[in-house]
Structure formats: C-alpha cells, structure tokens
C-alpha cells in the first residue's frame, strides 16, 4: 500500500475506505448513526471496529476525528493499520484487542470543521455540567479580537492582537484562545453547556468495549500543533506519576523525553479543560489507563489559529460571499491536513511505531510493569 492510498479527500470517501478495510480484515463494524447529514447529503456515523476477543485483558483504543477536519489524517492511519497484517498478529500474540473508533465527530469531518454540529470542541466538552463551569477570563479579554465584525481583520484589530502578544507573549495568546471556554457559544474552543452527541456516543462505546479489561491504552490522533510532520506524543492522563512513567516507558524513547506533558510545560499544547480522556476513568474505572494524543504538526500556531478564526467567522456570517466561504473552508482543511506524500508517509510511520509500542506495553512484552 502506497502512503497516499489509505487517505481520502472527503469524509464519505474516508468512511468507505475504513469500512472496506474492516471487511477485508474480516472484522465486523458497529455503526452509531449521527442525527445530521454530511456536506454532500451523506449519512454520518461513528464507526467502531474491534480487532480482538471480547474478553481481552488489554484494549488499545485508536480514535480519529475528535476535531472533525483532523480526521483526514486519523482515518488514513486507521485504514493503513487495519491492512497491516504484521501489526494485527503482534496484537493478537500480546493479548491486546485493538479498538478502532472512526470519526468521533463525523459532522466536523464531513463539513471541514473542527467542532461538532453543536459548535462544540469535543475535547473541551467532558465536564461535569451539574457544576459551575470554569470561566476563561483571558478569552473574554480577546474574544472581540479573535472574531471581529469583519474578516479579514482590520488594521486596528491586527495592531491590537500584536500589542497583546507583545505584552503577554505568544504562549499566553495561545493559552487564552485554545484552553477552552464556556461562555461564548459562537466563539472558538467552546466547550458547550451539555454533553454532545459525540460525547454520549463515545461513552457508550467505552461502556461496551472497555469495562472488563484490566489494562486500557488510548492513542487519539490529532493534527495542527508542532513542526510539520512531527508526531508529538502528548501525555493524555491525569497528573499521575505512575501513568506518566508508563507512558514514557512505552512511547518516550530511551530517556522518556519523547512523551511531553502540558502539566510540566514540555508540550506544544497549552493546558486544557474538559478533556476527552476523562471518560476513560469514569467509564472504565477497573482498568489501569495509559494514553497519549498523537499530535502531528502542519502549520505554525499563528496560521492554525487564524484558520480557525476565519472558519468560525464564516460560520457566524452565512451571508458572506460564497467564494469567501469556499476559500475559508479550503484554508481550514489545509491547516489540519498536509496533502503531500512525504507528510503522509511520516504520519503513517510514526503511527505504526506508536501502536506497536503501546501493544508491547499493554501486553507486557518488554518485561516492564506499571
């Protein structure tokens, strides 16, 4: 299989390839239909494929499209992994069931948006909504700059942004913008006021497939942060020393530094709130849980944020000229999916390595305990 073959140009194509790969591997597909339709009128679904016995002591979740448009990368990886007979055999030998969750947010995938149909960032939506939601006062301060009255932003808005960054630094701008907010429903990185369809459906998947295993691993595939083509392995667990030690033993290389964390400031990601992996602890409390977000770089952070700003602006302004909307949509997809053979090969090589390392860790093949 060439590097380009598993990847697609639309959600509909990606889903067809995923379903075909599952069929070729002799695996059943469990589909959870989404209530909305896709960009081309196609049906949407969160599709789940389990490769391994129902009573496996160890389960490795491989998930794509938490942030919709990022699914172009994640889906391609899943299609390639399903066709990797050697990897599948290694997982079976280790007693690890591979659980592919394709298109956590199929609406965003199809419509080239990062958010769900509720305009919610799924990876900020895992909150206890019976409690008061956190207030991102830093976002409040720059909300009018992020989404101004006109797009592109006026010279005055650009100067105000530059002034904020000069006074506080680019990391502070990133943190204010991306960490999650719950008081601007038409804004960026909005975490919502209720559980989304995607959140509720993912919990059902975990309840069905991961409530009896002893060890649970999770590799959630993302794009948009870091150097182009580099897959940063971001610690995706509670701030727990034992879990961090396992993650760094599995994925961190000889010195463990290959796993980064926003807890200690080593990650390109700002500290975030309402993260999806919290569901692993809530739905699978019996399991020893270890996870990472595998985050592939595409564009510099400023360009990535500007693409999201433009996308949210046209979402808020459906009266915008069709040519402008189309250009912004293409900009959004290109910000999270580098459609080149070199980038795709880099993505696939690093994903396969990360999955094999997780299988070894979960299966205790390397002799480590944790």
N, C-alpha and C positions, 0 to 999 in steps of 0.2 A: 504494500500500500504506500503510495507516494504521500509526502507531507500534506499536499493540498487536498487529497481525496476525502478525508473524513470531515472537512469543513464545508460550510454552506454559505449561501448568500441571502437566505431568508429563514425565518422560524419554520415555515412549512417544510422547506427542504431539509432543515436540520432534524425535524421530527421524523420525517420519512426515513432518513438515513439511520437514526437511532433505532427506530422500530425494525428496520431491515437488519441492522447489525445484531439486535437481540434475537430475531428469528434465525439468522444464520448460525448463531451460537447455540441454538436450541433452548432458548430461555423464554419464559413467559413474561408478558408485560401487564402490569396493573396500572390502568389509566384512571386518573381523577379529573373528570371534565371541569373546565373553568366556565363560569357563567357568561363570559363575554366572548365575542368573536375577534379574530385577528385582523390585521391590516388588509388582507385580501379576502376577508369573509370566511377564513378557515376556522375549523374547530381548534380550541386551545385546551391543553391538559398538562397536568403534572404527571409524567410517566415514570413508573418505578419498575426496575428490573433487579431481581435478587439472583446472584450467581453464587450458590452455595446452599447447604442444607438449612432448614428452618431451625434446627436445634444447635447451630454452630455456637461454640463458646465465645467466638470473637467475630465481630462485624465491623467492616470498614465502609463508612458512608462516603460516596463520591457524588458531590452535588454541583449543579450548574445553574446559571442564570438567576441567582439570588437578586442580582441587579440587572434584570431583563436583558438589555443590549449586550451585557458582558457574556451572555450565553453563546454568542458566536464562537468564542474561544472554548468555553467549557463543554459545549456539545461536541465539538470536534474531538476533544480529548476523550470524551466518553465513547464515541463511536470507535476511535482507534483502540481503546482499551478493551472493548468488547471483542475486537478482532484479534487480540493478542493472545494466542493460544498458550504461549510460554508463561505469561503472567497469570493467566487463569489457572494453569496447572500448579504454579507455585502457591497460589492462594489456597487451592484445594489441599495441597500437601501440608500446608501450615494450619489447616483447620479454620481458615478465615473466610467468611462469606462476604462477597463484595456487593454492596447495595447502591446501585446507580439511581440517583434521583435527578431526572432530566427536566430542566426548566421549572425551577421553583417558582419563578414569576414569568409564566408564559406570555402574559399580556405585554409586559415590558419588552420581552424578547421580540415578539411579533411587531410591535409598534415602534421599535427602536427607541425605547425609553428606559431609563434606569429604574423608574418607580413602577409600582403596581397600578391597577386601574383606579385605585383609591387615591392616587398620587402620593403613596406612602413608600418610603425607603424601608424595604423589608428588614434590612439589617439594623434598623433602629426601632422596630415595631414590637420587640419582645420585652414588653414592660408589664408590670402589674397595674392594670388600668383601674383597679379599685382604689389605688393610692394616688396622691397628688403627683403629677408628672413634673420632671425636672424642668427648670427654666434656664434656657441658654441666653443669658443676658448679653453675651458678646455678639450672638447672632442678631439679637434685637437692635443692637447699635448699628449694624451694617446692612440690615435687611433692605433698606431703601437703595443702597448702592448695588447690591447683588442683582436686584430686579428693578431697575429704574423704569420710568414711564416710557422711554423709547429704547429701541435696540437697532443698531449698536449704541452703547452708552455715549452720552455727550462728553465733550471735553471736560466739563465741570465734574462729572461723575468719575471720569478716569483720574483726574487730579486728586479727588477725594480718596479714591482707592489707594493711589500711590502714597498719599500722605499717611493713611492708616498703616500701610505696610512699612513705611519709613519709621514711624513712631513705635510700632509694636513688633515688626518683623514678619516675614512670610510665614513661618510656622504658626504664629498667632492668627493670621488671616485664615490659614488652612484649618486650624482647630476651631475657630469661631464658625466657619462655614460648614464644616463636614461632621462635627462631632455628634450632631443630632439635635433637633429642636421640635417642639410640640405645640407651638402657639402661632404658627404661620402656615395654615393649611395649603396655601398656594405658593409656598416657598420651597427652598431647597432642603434636602435631607430631613424631610418632615416625617416624624415617627408615628403619626396618627393618634387617634383617641380611642381606638378599638382594635382588636385583633383583625388582621386582614384575612382574606380567603387563603392566601398563601401560607400565612402563619398557622391557621387552623388545619389546613390540609397536611402540612409538614408534620404537625404534631400527631395526626392520625397515622402517618407513615411510620414515625418512630415508635408509636404505641404498638403497631402491628409487627414491626420487624426487629425491634431492638430492646424489648422489655424482658427478655430472658437471657440475653448474652451476659457473659462475665466481664468482657473487655470490649470497649467501643472506641473506634477511631473515626475521625472525620477529616476529610480534605475537601474544603469548599473552594471552588475555583473562581477567582476574580481577575479583573483587569483594570488598569488605569493609574496605578501608582508605581513609581520607581523607574529605573533605566529600561529602555526598550528591550523587550525580550527576556529580561531577567525575572525569574520566578522567585519572589521573596516569600519565605516561609514564616508567616506571622503567627505567633502563639495565639491560639483561639480557645482558651480555657479561663477559668477563674484564676486569680492571682495566687496560685498554689505552687509551692516549691516542688512537690513531688511530681505534679503534672508537667511542670516546666522541665524537670530533669528527664522525664520520659521523652518529651517532645524533642529535646536537644540530643538525647541518646539516639533516637530514631532518625531524625532529619537534620541534625545540626552539624554533621561532619566531625572530624577528629577532635576539634576543640569545642564543639557545641554551638559555635557562634553563627552557624548557618540558620538558626532559628532566632528571629527577632521578636521583640515584645514592646507594645506601647506602654506597658507598665514601667519599664525601665528607660524608655525613650530611645530604644535602639531601632524601632520600626519607622518606616516612612509614613505609617498611618498615625493620625492623631488619636488620642484616647476617645473612645466612642461609647455610646449608651444604647441600651435596648438591643443588644447583640443576639443573633440567632442561635449561637451555640448554647445559650442559656437553656434552651429546650432540652438539650441532652441531659442535663442534670435533673430537670423537672420531670421528664417523661421516662427516663431510664436511670433511676437513682441506684439501681442494683449494680450498675456497670462502672468499672474503672474507665474513665473517659479521658481521651487524649486527642487533641485536634489542632489543625492549622488552617489558616486561609492561605491558599497558594495564589499570590497576587503578582500578575505579570505586568511589567511596565509597558507603556505605549507612548505617551506624550509627557512633556514637563507638566508639573502640577498646575501651573497657571493656565495652560491651554486646556487641560482637562476640566478645570472648574469653569472656565469661560464657555466651554461647550455645553456644560450642564445649565449654566445660566441662560444661554441662548435657547436651549430646549425648553426650559421652564417658561421663559418669556413667551415663546410662540404658543405654548400650551395655554397660557393665560390670555393670549391675544389671538383667538381663532380668526379674527378679521384681518390678520396680517396677510400680505400678498402671497399667493401660492408659491411663487418662485422663492421667496424668502423662507417659507416653511420647509420647502423641499431641501434647500441648501443647508438649513439648520439641522434637519434630520440626518442628512449625509454626514455633516460635521460631527454629530453625536455618535453615529456608528463608527466613524473613523477614529474617534478619540478613544474607543474601547476595543477596537479590533483592527490590528495591523494586518491587512490582507496581502501579505507577501510570503513567498515560500520560505525564506530564511526565518522569519519570525515564527511561522507555523512549526517548522522543524525544531526550533529552540523550545517552543511551548511543549511539543509532544515529548521530546527527550527528557525534559525536566519533570514532567508529569509522571512518566513511566518510572523514573527513578524514585520519585516521592512515594508512589504507590507501592513499589517493591520494598522500600524501606519501612513503610507502615505495615505491610504484610509480615515482614520479618519481626518487627517489634510486637505486633499483636499475637503472632504465633510463637513468640519467644525463641525464634530460630537462632538468634545471636547469643543466647545464653543470658541476656540481661533480664533482670526482674525489676518491677517497679510498682 
